[in-house]
Amino acid sequence: MSSSPWRLTKVSADASVSTLMDWGYTVYPINPKAVDRYRDRYRASGVKSDEFDACVLANILRTDRDRFQPILPDSELARELKVLTRDREKLIGDRTRLSNRLTSTLKAYYPAALELFCDVVQPITLSFLSKYPTYQDARRISFGEFKAFLSENRYPNLKRAKEIYQRLQQPHLESEDMLARTKSRLMLAVVSQLRPLIQQIKAYDEEIKKLLDSHPDAHVFRSLPGAGDVLSARFIAEFGDNRDRYQKAENAQAEAGSAPITIQSGKKKYVKFRRACKKPFRATVHEFAFCSITQCAWAREYYDQQVAGGKTHTQAIRSLSNKWMKIIFALWQRHQTYDEEHHLLMKEKHAVAAV
């Protein structure tokens, strides 16, 4: 009802669910689209009210409770990792947005700065831009001053100092003074936002690693090739540590969005992309699958086969992530670490048995 204190907003939904579960209530997540279909069973007119929706929801669980999975609580440590890792991804998004703005601004009046260092948002680049905000400022410095700047900022490859300096002294397209003055002001504003943001992301990484070290499932996900601390923590956050959540690998694959949807009617049959899923879970699995192709030989081979067969990069990564989900689910259920040799041996046995 509209006057009920339990009316949830998008902001308070997670906190309210956690509170209800802490009080001992069982909470069932039901897709709004499913509720809409159930609503049509009772009223064809399309009339809608909060009281009527409450009645529909009660009848859904009364008649079809076995078709819905209740939310199973994770440990407090897993829930804390979930909040931290998801908030970190938002900060990464902010960093990407500011990085794109910085790149666009430099292209407008100072493109030479984009060719000096490998990454526009690394600390050495931001320090250089803060000290030499225009191309005219940078061209006036001597080689000794430039080398001292690199040393002061602990640049790891001082052997490249001369190469970078010569690149800076080469003729570049220069903007008019008015554009340099105005755009350098915007550039410095963006840099002033990026610097503390990068420090905060680093602090998040340290806290996530600290919590990951104390979680009993850390060894499972850290053993995955190319996972690292942050991706391992994201896996724990999305899988959770309640083993009753997924009864089989297909459930986890569907929730992670790696498994496609098959639609069949009569003689027609086609497979399409699964859109309904946990988006952070999908992002975690896809990012790991991409990382694994540089660390795992069979993953690279499978990815290359998919691309050679006509699939796009995204489709190939999605297929690879679906294969990884089967493996990771088995490891998660058994509390086991990943063993490449064991996996390849089992894969060979399955291939022989299938012949």
Secondary structure as UniProt FT lines:
FT   TURN            2..3
FT   TURN            5..6
FT   TURN            10..12
FT   HELIX           13..22
FT   TURN            23..24
FT   HELIX           32..42
FT   HELIX           50..64
FT   HELIX           65..67
FT   HELIX           76..109
FT   HELIX           111..115
FT   TURN            120..121
FT   HELIX           123..131
FT   HELIX           135..139
FT   HELIX           143..152
FT   TURN            153..154
FT   HELIX           158..160
FT   HELIX           161..169
FT   HELIX           177..213
FT   TURN            216..217
FT   HELIX           218..222
FT   TURN            225..226
FT   HELIX           228..239
FT   TURN            243..244
FT   HELIX           249..256
FT   STRAND          261..265
FT   TURN            266..267
FT   STRAND          268..272
FT   HELIX           279..292
FT   TURN            293..295
FT   HELIX           297..308
FT   TURN            309..310
FT   HELIX           313..334
FT   HELIX           340..354
//
